[in-house]
Amino acid sequence: MYHYVSRFPGAIAVSPEHFEDQCRGMAEHGWRGIGLDEAEGFLLKGAPLPPRSLLITFDDGYLDNYVYAWPILRKYGHKGVVFAVTERMEAEKKCRPTLADVWEGLPPSSLPPVDAPMHDTPFGYQVRRDMFFSWEEARHMESSGVMSVAAHSARHLAVFAGPEWGPVNRHDRHQKPASALEAAGQRFHVPGTRANTFNAVDFPEVWGLPRFKERPFLYSRAFIPSPDLVAAVQRLVPQEPAEARTFFQSAGNVAALETLVAGFSPDRLGTLESEAARRSRVHEELGACAETLRRELGHPVRSLCWPWGSGSEVAREEGRKAGFSVFFTTRMGANPPPLQSTRRGVELAQAQAGNLFEAVAGPPVRGVPDLISNLWTKRLPDVMSAAKSFGTGFPMSYFVRFLLLCCTVALAIPTYANALNERDAVVSRQTGKLQIRVHYPITGNARVDADVADWAHQAVDTFQNTYGEEPDLGVPYELETTYSTTRSTPSVLSIVWKTASYTGGAHGNLEITTTTYDMKSGALIDLYDVFENLDTALDVMSRYCTKALTKSLGDMYNDDMLRSGTAPEAENFSSFALTPEGIRIFFQPYQVAPWAAGSQVVDIPLDALADAGPRLSLWGK
């Protein structure tokens, strides 16, 4: 999953030169970027895909995707998809020059200035003014058969999500301010201190308003600041940008604003919107996005990528009403198949940023396969060279079994005795190239058993179809899935899946996924079903896991990985199991610590989650 393909420095930017190296490396090693129509056919109908297929995605719709990425994909025989923010598309009527024109002799200076998006303002500071491609250019890319355009919401906004304010947002929490003005900008809305004017909050800009907790537009209920607070702030803080910046350069003025806001009790700062208002807001956003795409592209669009990777059950329901049937999200590291998607719409996991790729190779879901990444957080040439240089004299089958043994010991996942003991079943296939074993439980609930058995059989089929036609592999490729179970009550079952695989390279892959079922109805249970207030639950789990892992990781502690992997986002805690004592969180290799540390497990007692309103009936209370 890419964002910018440009020379503008940034964590989500990859240079055109680097992007071309990646596309060339993929092509040289037999990987092919497939089209969105192929991916949707695979996901929705089980249509076969060739081995070494990838879906190359781009978020937002930046002009550099058209100028640089599209010609490079075409050059190396790849296809891709851009998830566009429909209200950001430009009105340009003519197709602008691209890198392909430069290859044919056009001076590079003729290209649009996509590598330098910073612009001076009349108020004495710079802003980032992102450039987006136009609908004419979108149609041109689609007509080439190389790049599809799909949905990324109409506006890509955030909402205020609660009365907490100050450095409570992810990009503020660990950022040391470079000046007093930036320090004020972490607590209040100050002109020119927001890092990105594109991802704005869906609330009228009021200079001096507290920086309330922000969450994705499609994810959270919106917190509406009270009219009394807004009026009081506007009386104190000048609303013309240059004057507002001057105001915040005075420590006395900032102190006066602090005193003003502190005079409002939390219940007077604002209120949460009703669920009806939330649904109406989301319905309008996704409906407008779908209609704009249909009108401008001339065809309906079925795929939607959640802004910031965060959707919700309300958003999924309204998205399906708008005509979307495939939803993309984000996940740390390699992406396992979320079984929860079987009754909530297909939800795909995107690998982050420009050095990761999504391989269409993972176990399917109830006849609707999912995307799973088989590449680690490395540049593709590094991965491929590692696979080439690894000695064939080492019996890799022993390695995979050793890996499974180590994971079993390290995770030490207990099972709980209950009156409804599961019986073990297994699907296995062995050829000269492949060794596959997938274990799964038989629970006695017909709906659950059908769901799980179908997943197991298709996991085997997908691995075989993906790698069975490979040329001489040197050593057999292996896939082995084992499981354990926990029950918070006899009527709630969590299945913990451990999938170890080897598909070339210096070491195998390990995935930990979970599925939780209501054994009375056979329905799936996800995080949205576990807590009355998921935002609060994520904050609690984030703090608890960060503290626990800081103690347990020892020499394997990595501040950046731990901070990112335990951030209060639903995708970081999506692998969970319910136990009699509370909730167990599983972190993937590379999510919170280096590979050598393995997967990490944290048990959170029910009492620690009290503020989040856990649905106590799931624990028989």
C-alpha positions in Angstrom: 0.0 0.0 0.0 1.5 3.3 -1.2 0.6 6.9 -0.7 3.0 9.3 -2.4 5.3 8.3 -5.2 7.4 11.4 -5.2 10.7 12.9 -4.1 9.0 14.8 -1.3 10.6 13.4 1.9 8.1 11.7 4.3 7.3 8.5 6.0 4.6 7.6 3.4 6.5 8.7 0.3 8.6 6.5 -1.9 10.7 8.1 -4.7 9.9 7.2 -8.4 13.3 5.6 -8.6 12.7 3.4 -5.6 9.3 2.5 -6.9 10.7 1.5 -10.3 13.3 -0.7 -8.6 10.5 -2.4 -6.7 8.4 -2.9 -9.9 11.4 -4.2 -11.8 12.4 -6.6 -9.0 8.8 -8.0 -8.8 8.7 -8.6 -12.5 12.2 -10.2 -12.6 11.2 -12.6 -9.9 7.8 -13.6 -11.4 5.5 -11.4 -9.3 2.6 -9.7 -11.2 0.5 -6.8 -10.0 -3.1 -7.9 -10.8 -6.1 -5.7 -11.6 -8.8 -4.8 -9.1 -11.3 -6.8 -11.2 -9.2 -9.9 -10.8 -8.8 -9.4 -7.0 -12.6 -8.9 -6.7 -13.3 -12.0 -8.7 -11.0 -14.0 -6.5 -12.5 -12.6 -3.3 -16.2 -12.6 -4.2 -16.4 -15.6 -6.5 -13.3 -17.7 -5.8 -12.0 -17.1 -9.4 -8.4 -18.5 -9.6 -5.3 -16.3 -9.7 -1.9 -17.2 -11.1 0.9 -17.8 -8.6 2.9 -14.8 -7.4 0.0 -12.4 -7.8 -0.1 -9.1 -5.9 -2.6 -6.2 -5.5 -0.6 -3.0 -5.6 -2.7 -0.2 -4.0 -2.4 3.6 -3.6 -4.3 5.7 -1.1 -5.9 9.1 -1.6 -5.5 9.9 -5.3 -2.4 12.1 -5.4 -1.3 13.5 -8.7 2.1 11.8 -8.5 0.3 8.4 -8.7 -0.7 9.5 -12.3 2.6 11.2 -13.1 5.0 8.6 -11.8 3.3 5.4 -10.6 1.0 4.7 -13.5 3.7 4.8 -16.3 6.1 2.7 -14.2 3.4 0.0 -13.6 2.6 -0.1 -17.3 6.3 -0.3 -18.2 6.8 -3.5 -16.1 3.5 -5.2 -16.9 1.8 -4.5 -13.5 -1.6 -3.3 -12.7 -2.8 -1.4 -9.6 -5.6 0.5 -7.9 -5.9 4.0 -6.5 -8.4 4.5 -3.7 -9.5 8.1 -4.3 -10.9 10.8 -2.0 -13.7 11.9 -4.4 -14.0 15.5 -3.2 -10.3 16.1 -3.6 -10.1 15.3 -7.3 -9.1 18.3 -9.4 -11.1 20.0 -12.1 -8.3 19.9 -14.7 -9.8 19.1 -18.1 -6.7 18.0 -19.9 -4.4 15.1 -19.0 -1.1 16.5 -17.8 2.3 15.1 -18.8 3.7 12.0 -17.1 7.0 10.2 -16.8 6.1 8.3 -20.0 6.3 11.6 -21.9 9.7 12.3 -20.4 10.9 8.9 -21.6 9.8 10.0 -25.1 11.8 13.2 -24.9 9.7 15.8 -23.0 11.8 17.9 -20.7 11.4 16.8 -17.0 10.6 20.5 -16.1 7.3 20.0 -18.0 6.0 17.7 -15.4 3.6 19.0 -12.7 5.5 20.0 -9.5 4.4 17.0 -7.5 7.8 16.7 -5.6 7.4 20.1 -3.7 3.9 20.4 -2.2 4.8 23.1 0.4 3.5 26.6 -0.3 3.9 30.0 1.4 0.8 31.7 2.8 0.1 35.4 3.2 0.3 34.8 7.0 4.0 34.0 7.3 4.0 30.2 7.4 3.9 27.3 4.9 1.2 24.8 4.3 1.2 21.5 2.6 -1.0 21.7 -0.5 -1.4 18.2 -1.9 -2.0 17.8 -5.6 -4.6 15.3 -6.8 -5.2 13.9 -10.2 -8.3 14.9 -12.1 -11.3 12.9 -13.2 -10.2 13.1 -16.8 -6.8 11.6 -15.8 -8.7 9.0 -13.7 -10.6 8.0 -16.8 -7.4 7.9 -18.9 -5.7 5.6 -16.4 -8.7 3.3 -16.3 -9.0 3.2 -20.1 -5.4 1.9 -20.3 -6.3 -1.2 -18.3 -3.4 -0.5 -16.0 -4.9 1.4 -13.1 -8.3 1.2 -11.5 -9.9 3.9 -9.4 -11.9 2.9 -6.3 -13.3 4.5 -3.1 -11.5 6.1 -0.2 -14.5 8.1 1.2 -15.7 11.5 -0.1 -13.6 13.7 2.2 -11.2 11.6 4.3 -12.0 13.5 7.5 -11.7 12.9 11.2 -14.1 13.9 13.9 -13.7 14.9 17.5 -14.4 11.8 19.5 -14.5 12.9 23.2 -13.9 15.6 25.7 -10.2 14.7 26.3 -7.9 17.3 24.8 -4.3 18.3 24.6 -1.6 15.9 23.2 -4.1 13.0 22.9 -3.8 12.4 19.2 -1.4 9.9 17.8 0.7 12.4 15.9 1.0 14.6 19.0 1.7 12.1 21.7 5.4 11.5 21.2 6.3 14.6 19.1 8.5 17.1 20.9 7.4 20.6 19.8 10.1 22.7 18.2 8.7 26.0 19.4 6.2 27.5 21.9 3.8 28.0 19.0 4.0 24.3 18.2 3.5 23.4 21.8 0.4 25.5 21.9 -0.7 23.8 18.7 -0.7 20.4 20.5 -3.3 21.7 22.9 -5.3 24.2 20.8 -6.1 24.8 17.1 -3.4 27.2 16.0 -3.0 28.4 12.4 -0.1 26.7 10.6 0.7 24.1 13.2 -1.4 21.2 11.8 0.9 18.8 10.0 -1.5 18.1 7.3 -4.4 20.3 6.2 -5.9 17.5 4.1 -6.9 15.3 7.0 -9.0 18.0 8.8 -11.6 17.5 11.5 -15.2 17.8 10.4 -16.0 20.8 12.5 -15.8 24.5 11.6 -12.2 25.8 12.1 -12.2 27.8 15.3 -8.8 29.1 16.3 -8.1 28.5 20.0 -10.6 25.6 20.2 -9.1 22.7 22.3 -7.5 19.9 20.3 -10.0 17.3 21.3 -9.4 13.6 20.8 -9.7 12.8 17.1 -10.8 9.6 15.4 -11.5 8.6 11.8 -14.8 10.0 10.4 -16.2 6.5 9.6 -15.1 4.9 12.9 -16.3 7.0 15.8 -19.3 8.8 17.1 -18.6 12.5 16.8 -18.1 14.8 19.9 -19.7 18.2 19.3 -18.1 21.1 21.2 -20.7 23.1 23.1 -21.9 26.4 21.6 -21.0 28.1 24.9 -17.4 26.9 24.6 -17.1 27.9 21.0 -18.5 31.4 21.7 -16.2 31.9 24.7 -13.1 30.9 22.7 -14.0 33.2 19.8 -14.4 36.1 22.1 -10.9 35.6 23.5 -8.9 34.5 20.4 -8.8 36.5 17.2 -10.1 34.4 14.3 -8.1 36.1 11.5 -5.1 33.6 11.0 -2.2 36.1 11.3 -3.7 37.7 14.4 -4.4 34.3 15.9 -0.7 33.3 15.5 0.3 36.5 17.1 -2.0 35.7 20.0 -0.5 32.3 20.6 3.1 33.7 20.7 2.3 35.3 24.1 2.6 32.9 27.0 0.1 35.1 28.9 -2.5 34.7 26.2 -2.1 30.9 26.2 -2.4 30.8 30.0 -5.6 32.9 29.8 -7.0 30.4 27.2 -6.0 27.5 29.5 -7.9 29.1 32.4 -10.9 29.7 30.2 -11.2 26.1 29.0 -10.4 24.7 32.5 -13.5 26.6 33.7 -15.7 24.2 31.7 -16.5 20.9 33.3 -16.2 17.9 31.0 -20.0 17.7 30.6 -20.1 21.3 29.5 -17.3 21.0 26.9 -19.7 19.2 24.4 -21.8 16.1 23.7 -21.6 13.0 21.7 -23.9 12.8 18.6 -26.7 10.3 18.7 -26.3 6.9 16.9 -29.0 8.0 14.5 -27.0 11.2 13.7 -23.8 9.1 13.3 -25.5 6.7 10.9 -26.9 9.6 8.8 -23.5 11.3 8.6 -21.8 8.0 7.5 -24.6 7.3 5.1 -24.2 10.7 3.4 -20.4 10.4 3.2 -20.4 6.9 1.6 -23.4 7.5 -0.6 -21.9 10.7 -2.0 -18.6 8.9 -2.6 -20.2 6.0 -4.5 -22.4 8.3 -6.6 -19.5 10.5 -7.6 -17.4 7.5 -8.7 -20.3 6.1 -10.7 -21.0 9.4 -12.4 -17.3 10.3 -13.2 -16.0 6.8 -14.1 -19.2 5.6 -15.8 -19.5 2.4 -13.8 -20.3 1.3 -10.2 -17.4 0.8 -7.8 -17.4 -2.2 -5.4 -14.2 -1.7 -3.4 -13.7 0.8 -0.5 -10.6 1.4 1.5 -11.2 2.8 5.0 -9.5 6.2 5.7 -6.7 5.5 8.2 -7.7 1.8 7.8 -10.5 2.3 10.4 -14.1 1.4 9.6 -16.9 0.3 11.9 -20.0 -1.9 11.8 -22.1 1.1 11.1 -19.8 2.1 8.2 -19.8 -1.5 6.8 -23.6 -1.5 6.9 -23.9 1.9 5.2 -21.2 1.0 2.8 -23.1 -2.1 1.6 -26.2 0.1 1.1 -24.1 2.4 -1.1 -23.0 -0.6 -3.2 -19.6 -1.5 -1.8 -18.9 -5.2 -1.1 -15.1 -5.3 -0.6 -13.5 -3.3 2.2 -9.8 -2.7 2.7 -8.2 -2.0 6.1 -4.7 -1.8 7.5 -2.8 -4.3 9.7 0.7 -4.5 11.0 3.1 -6.9 9.4 1.9 -9.9 7.3 -1.9 -10.0 7.0 -3.8 -13.0 8.1 -7.3 -13.7 6.9 -9.9 -12.2 9.3 -12.6 -14.9 9.6 -14.8 -12.2 11.1 -15.4 -10.9 7.7 -17.5 -13.8 6.6 -20.7 -12.3 7.8 -19.7 -8.7 7.7 -18.5 -8.3 4.2 -15.1 -9.1 2.8 -12.4 -7.1 4.5 -8.9 -7.1 3.1 -5.7 -6.2 4.9 -3.3 -3.8 3.3 0.4 -3.9 4.1 1.8 -0.5 5.1 3.8 1.9 3.1 6.1 1.6 0.1 8.4 -1.2 1.2 5.7 -3.8 1.7 3.7 -5.7 -0.8 0.4 -7.6 -0.5 0.6 -11.1 -2.0 -2.6 -12.8 -3.0 -1.8 -16.1 -1.3 -3.6 -16.4 2.0 -6.2 -18.8 3.3 -9.7 -18.1 2.1 -12.6 -17.2 4.2 -15.8 -19.3 3.8 -15.4 -19.5 0.1 -14.5 -15.8 -0.1 -10.6 -15.7 0.0 -8.7 -12.9 1.5 -5.4 -11.2 0.8 -2.4 -12.2 2.9 1.1 -10.7 2.7 3.9 -13.2 2.4 6.7 -10.6 2.3 8.2 -9.2 5.4 9.1 -5.5 6.1 12.0 -5.5 3.7 12.6 -4.3 0.2 11.6 -7.0 -2.3 15.1 -7.5 -3.7 16.4 -8.1 -0.2 13.7 -10.8 0.3 14.5 -12.4 -3.1 18.2 -12.4 -2.6 17.8 -14.0 0.8 15.8 -16.7 -0.8 18.5 -17.3 -3.4 21.4 -17.2 -1.0 19.9 -19.6 1.6 21.7 -22.9 1.4 19.7 -25.8 0.0 21.6 -28.3 2.2 19.5 -27.3 5.3 16.3 -29.4 5.6 13.8 -26.6 5.7 11.0 -29.0 6.7 12.8 -29.4 10.0 13.1 -25.7 10.3 9.3 -25.2 10.0 8.6 -27.9 12.5 11.2 -26.4 14.8 9.6 -23.0 14.4 6.2 -24.5 15.3 7.6 -26.1 18.4 9.3 -22.9 19.5 6.1 -20.9 18.9 4.1 -23.3 20.9 6.5 -23.1 23.8 6.9 -19.4 23.6 3.2 -18.6 23.4 2.2 -21.2 26.0 -1.4 -20.7 25.1 -3.6 -22.6 27.6 -6.8 -24.4 26.9 -9.7 -24.5 29.3 -11.5 -27.6 30.2 -15.2 -27.4 29.7 -18.2 -29.6 29.1 -18.1 -29.0 25.4 -14.7 -30.4 24.4 -13.8 -30.0 20.8 -12.7 -32.9 18.6 -9.7 -32.4 16.3 -9.9 -32.7 12.6 -7.2 -32.2 10.0 -6.9 -31.5 6.2 -3.5 -32.6 4.8 -1.9 -32.8 1.4 1.6 -33.8 0.4 3.3 -33.6 -2.9 6.9 -33.4 -3.9 6.7 -29.6 -3.7 4.2 -29.0 -0.9 3.5 -30.2 2.6 0.3 -28.9 4.0 -1.5 -29.7 7.3 -4.4 -27.6 8.6 -5.9 -28.7 12.0 -9.4 -27.4 13.0 -11.9 -28.1 15.8 -15.3 -29.8 15.6 -17.4 -28.1 18.2 -20.8 -29.7 17.8 -22.4 -26.4 16.6 -23.4 -27.0 13.0 -23.1 -23.4 11.9 -19.7 -22.9 13.6 -18.4 -26.3 12.3 -19.4 -25.5 8.7 -17.7 -22.1 8.9 -14.4 -23.5 10.3 -14.3 -26.6 8.1 -14.8 -24.5 5.0 -12.0 -22.2 6.0 -9.6 -25.1 6.6 -10.3 -26.8 3.3 -10.0 -23.6 1.3 -6.8 -22.7 3.2 -5.3 -25.8 1.8 -6.7 -25.2 -1.7 -5.4 -21.7 -1.8 -1.9 -22.6 -0.7 -1.7 -25.4 -3.2 -3.1 -23.3 -6.1 -0.7 -20.5 -5.3 2.5 -22.5 -5.0 1.7 -25.9 -6.7 2.6 -24.6 -10.2 5.9 -23.1 -9.0 9.1 -24.4 -10.8 11.6 -26.4 -8.9 11.5 -25.1 -5.4 14.7 -26.7 -4.1 13.0 -27.5 -0.8 9.3 -28.2 -0.2 7.1 -25.3 0.7 5.2 -25.9 3.9 2.0 -24.7 5.6 0.9 -26.0 9.0 -1.9 -24.6 11.0 -2.6 -25.6 14.6 -5.1 -24.2 17.1 -6.1 -23.9 20.7 -9.3 -22.8 22.3 -10.5 -20.8 25.2 -14.0 -20.2 26.6 -15.0 -17.2 28.7 -18.3 -19.2 29.3 -19.5 -22.5 27.9 -21.5 -20.4 25.3 -18.6 -18.3 24.0 -15.7 -20.0 22.2 -12.5 -18.4 21.0 -10.2 -20.2 18.5 -6.6 -19.2 18.3 -5.0 -20.2 15.0 -1.2 -20.5 14.6 -0.1 -20.7 11.0 3.5 -21.4 10.2 4.6 -21.4 6.6 7.8 -21.5 4.6 7.7 -20.1 1.0 11.4 -19.4 0.5 13.8 -17.0 2.2 15.9 -17.1 5.3 13.1 -18.0 7.7 9.4 -19.0 7.7 6.4 -16.9 8.4 4.2 -17.1 11.5 0.6 -15.7 11.8 -1.6 -15.7 14.9 -5.3 -15.2 14.1 -8.4 -15.6 16.3 -12.1 -16.2 15.9 -14.7 -15.9 18.6 -18.1 -17.4 18.3 -21.4 -17.2 20.1 -22.1 -20.9 20.5 -25.8 -20.4 20.9 -26.4 -18.6 17.6 -23.2 -19.5 15.8 -22.6 -15.8 15.1 -19.1 -14.3 15.1 -18.1 -11.9 17.8 -15.6 -9.0 17.1 -14.3 -6.2 19.2 -17.3 -4.0 18.4 -19.4 -6.7 20.1 -17.3 -7.0 23.2 -17.3 -3.4 24.5 -20.0 -0.7 24.8 -17.3 2.0 24.3 -14.6 0.6 22.0 -12.6 3.9 22.0 -12.2 3.7 25.7 -11.4 0.0 25.5 -8.6 0.7 22.9 -7.1 3.3 25.1 -7.1 1.0 28.1 -5.7 -2.0 26.2 -3.0 0.3 24.6 -1.8 1.5 28.0 -2.0 -1.9 29.7 -0.2 -3.7 26.9 2.5 -1.0 26.5 3.3 -1.3 30.2 3.3 -5.1 30.2 5.4 -5.5 27.1 7.9 -2.8 28.3 8.6 -5.1 31.3 8.6 -8.4 29.5 10.5 -7.6 26.2 13.8 -6.9 28.0 16.7 -6.7 25.4 14.2 -7.0 22.6 12.5 -3.7 23.5 12.1 -1.3 20.6 10.4 1.9 21.4 9.1 2.8 17.9 7.7 -0.7 17.2 6.1 -0.9 20.6 4.5 2.5 20.3 3.2 1.9 16.9 2.0 -1.7 17.5 0.1 -0.9 20.7 -1.4 2.4 19.5 -5.1 2.6 20.4 -6.4 1.4 17.0 -8.7 -1.5 16.4 -6.4 -3.3 14.0 -3.7 -3.5 16.6 -6.0 -5.6 18.9 -8.0 -7.5 16.3 -6.3 -10.9 17.3 -8.0 -11.5 20.6 -9.5 -14.3 22.6 -11.9 -14.2 25.5 -10.9 -16.1 28.7 -12.7 -16.6 32.0 -10.5 -13.9 33.5 -10.7 -11.3 30.7 -9.3 -10.8 27.2 -6.1 -12.1 25.7 -4.3 -10.0 23.0 -1.9 -11.6 20.5 0.6 -9.5 18.7 2.2 -10.6 15.4 6.0 -11.0 14.9 7.3 -7.6 13.9 4.2 -5.8 15.4 5.7 -4.8 18.7 9.2 -6.2 18.7 11.8 -7.7 16.2 11.3 -11.1 14.7 13.7 -12.7 17.2 11.3 -11.8 20.0 8.5 -13.8 18.4 4.8 -13.3 18.9 3.7 -11.6 22.1 0.7 -12.3 24.3 -0.8 -10.1 26.9 -3.7 -11.0 29.3 -5.9 -8.1 30.4 -8.1 -8.8 33.4 -11.8 -7.9 33.1 -11.5 -5.5 36.0 -9.0 -3.4 34.1 -11.5 -2.9 31.3 -14.4 -1.8 33.5 -14.4 1.8 32.1 -14.9 0.5 28.6 -18.2 -1.2 29.5 -17.4 -4.8 28.6 -20.5 -6.8 27.8 -20.5 -8.9 30.9 -22.9 -11.4 29.5 -20.0 -12.7 27.4 -18.4 -13.7 30.7 -21.6 -15.2 32.2 -22.1 -12.2 34.5 
